[in-house]
Amino acid sequence: MKLKTRLLKLALVGLGAFLLVLATIFTMSLITEGTIGMSAIAWLFFAAVGLTAFFGLWALVYLYQIVDLIAKNNSFSERTLVLVTKVKHRILAAAISFCGILPFVAQAADLEDAPGLILVGLGLILLPFAAYLFSLIVEELFKNAISLKNEQDLTI
């Protein structure tokens, strides 16, 4: 069990590092591009990517705490349910902020005369919403598991 939780923690740290590198690359691109020639769509794109990275990192911190609770055999506690709810909210915030890339994708599709690019952009935007739906399911599972655990503790 310790090996699995360590691997999960390592994966979360790796994902966090990837998000930080991605946000840094976009930030450096914004700085080196110069702010005079930047359009409102480009600013919206960079803001959307930055906010999504921020909310994603925030969710990863809570996921790390959940894995910590699992390692301590406290996976079905009220604290875990609170953390799962916080993760759900951060994923929703990231999904909403990620919608800010749509004008950039539409402009790129128009410039390249590639209408299929809009479908790819919509697919990318739907990924965080799918993660949000998954987090809703996980939250309900944790609620049911906690109620079953409490019920079992009362009967014994």
C-alpha positions in Angstrom: 0.0 0.0 0.0 2.8 2.4 0.8 4.3 1.8 -2.7 1.0 2.6 -4.4 0.5 5.8 -2.4 4.1 6.9 -3.1 3.5 6.3 -6.8 0.3 8.3 -6.6 2.1 11.2 -4.8 4.9 11.0 -7.4 2.4 11.2 -10.2 0.7 14.2 -8.6 4.0 16.0 -8.2 4.9 15.2 -11.8 1.6 16.5 -13.0 2.0 19.6 -11.0 5.5 20.1 -12.4 4.1 19.7 -15.9 1.4 22.3 -15.3 4.0 24.7 -13.9 6.3 24.3 -16.9 3.3 24.8 -19.2 2.3 27.9 -17.4 5.8 29.2 -17.4 6.2 28.6 -21.2 3.0 30.6 -21.9 4.1 33.4 -19.5 7.5 33.6 -21.2 5.8 33.7 -24.6 3.6 36.5 -23.4 6.6 38.5 -22.1 8.8 38.0 -25.1 5.9 38.7 -27.6 5.5 42.2 -26.3 2.3 43.7 -25.1 1.9 46.3 -27.8 0.9 43.9 -30.6 -1.2 41.6 -28.4 -4.9 41.5 -29.3 -7.7 41.0 -26.7 -8.1 37.4 -27.9 -4.5 36.6 -27.1 -4.8 38.2 -23.7 -7.9 36.1 -23.0 -6.1 33.0 -24.2 -3.2 33.6 -21.8 -5.5 34.5 -18.9 -7.5 31.3 -19.5 -4.4 29.1 -19.6 -3.0 30.8 -16.5 -6.3 30.5 -14.5 -6.7 26.9 -15.6 -3.2 26.1 -14.5 -3.8 27.9 -11.1 -7.0 26.0 -10.4 -5.4 22.8 -11.6 -2.5 23.2 -9.2 -4.9 24.0 -6.4 -6.8 20.8 -7.1 -3.6 18.8 -7.2 -2.8 20.1 -3.7 -6.1 18.8 -2.4 -5.6 15.5 -4.2 -2.2 15.1 -2.6 -3.9 15.6 0.8 -6.5 12.9 -0.1 -3.7 10.5 -1.0 -2.1 11.3 2.3 -5.3 10.4 4.1 -5.5 7.2 2.2 -2.0 6.3 3.3 -3.0 6.9 6.9 -6.1 4.6 6.5 -8.5 7.6 6.8 -9.9 7.4 3.3 -13.6 7.3 4.4 -13.7 10.2 6.7 -15.4 13.6 6.7 -12.1 15.3 6.0 -11.8 13.3 2.8 -15.3 14.2 1.7 -14.5 17.9 2.3 -11.3 17.6 0.2 -13.2 15.8 -2.6 -15.7 18.6 -2.6 -12.9 21.2 -2.8 -11.3 19.2 -5.7 -14.7 19.2 -7.5 -15.1 23.0 -7.2 -11.5 23.6 -8.4 -12.1 21.3 -11.4 -15.3 23.2 -12.3 -13.4 26.5 -12.0 -10.7 25.2 -14.2 -13.2 24.0 -16.7 -15.0 27.3 -16.8 -11.8 29.3 -17.1 -10.5 27.0 -19.9 -13.5 28.1 -22.0 -11.5 31.3 -22.6 -9.4 29.6 -25.3 -12.5 29.3 -27.6 -12.1 32.7 -29.3 -8.4 32.0 -29.9 -9.3 28.5 -31.4 -12.0 30.1 -33.6 -9.6 32.8 -34.8 -6.9 30.2 -35.6 -9.4 28.0 -37.4 -10.5 31.0 -39.5 -7.0 32.0 -40.4 -5.9 28.5 -41.3 -9.3 27.8 -43.1 -9.6 24.6 -41.0 -13.1 24.3 -39.5 -12.2 21.0 -37.9 -9.9 22.9 -35.6 -13.0 24.2 -33.8 -14.1 20.7 -33.1 -10.7 19.9 -31.6 -10.9 23.0 -29.5 -14.4 22.0 -28.3 -13.0 18.5 -27.5 -10.3 20.0 -25.4 -12.7 22.2 -23.5 -15.0 19.2 -22.8 -12.2 17.3 -21.1 -12.3 19.3 -17.9 -16.0 19.1 -17.8 -15.8 15.3 -18.1 -13.3 15.4 -15.2 -15.9 17.5 -13.2 -18.6 14.9 -13.9 -16.3 12.2 -12.7 -15.6 14.2 -9.5 -19.3 14.4 -8.9 -19.6 10.6 -9.1 -16.6 10.2 -6.8 -18.1 12.6 -4.3 -21.4 10.6 -4.2 -19.4 7.4 -3.8 -17.6 8.9 -0.8 -20.8 10.1 0.7 -22.3 6.6 0.4 -19.2 4.9 1.7 -19.0 7.2 4.7 -22.7 6.6 5.6 -22.2 2.9 5.3 -19.1 3.1 7.5 -20.9 5.1 10.1 -23.8 2.7 10.0 -21.5 -0.3 10.4 -19.7 1.4 13.3 -23.0 1.9 15.1 -24.0 -1.8 14.6 -20.9 -3.3 16.0 
